[in-house]
Amino acid sequence: MKNFKIIIFMMLAMLSQSLLAQTEVKKPSEIFEMYFGTFVKNDAAVLSRLNDYLKPTVDGETAYQVDFKTVSQEMMKESTDNFLSAFSKPTADACRKEAEEYFTAMMENFKNGKLSVKDVKIVQNEYIEDQKIAEINYSVSFRVPAKFSDIPSGDIKKVQPEDLKKYLIQSVQDFKNADKVVSTEQKFSLYQLSEGGKIYYWNGSPDEIVSGLTDFYFESFGSK
């Protein structure tokens, strides 16, 4: 009889664990990979999958509405304008195409960063009772130029178009032939949401992934 009770207890325990596992729609690591694919790689297909996953938590609405083409164009214009503002207007006007290609190559290497999820820890949210947080520890590696060509020296306002063009064209090649790999370890939190007896994970500030990685990425250029 005693052995029978032990067997029943073990069966119930296994059933309980199975039911608990079924309530988690997807593992936190899978969800984080979708966040990374969306907000770092700007992959529209991944964004669609992420929104489909989150629909039950937002009454069937779209959780994240991102127009990658518009965002990319705006970022490219702002980056190019800021860079060229340091030069004379004739030089800036003559080198706009090359400057855009320079920032395109720079951001292409960023988007192609390699993600590796190291571990996931489920912890209690100290601010919200009965809510758990999935702490994602991950690393990302980027290919960057070990050393850039030298920017034209002297008074920057006197740099000639042909000299700036030469620098930008060579820098594009430096990014395309990037020969240095740099890696960073970061942390990101996903918060549990319970909907219909199922557990979902989400974060309302996904830009935290991008800001942390861009700070590291842009500090990695050159021969450090």
Disulfide bonds with the S-S distance in Angstrom:
none
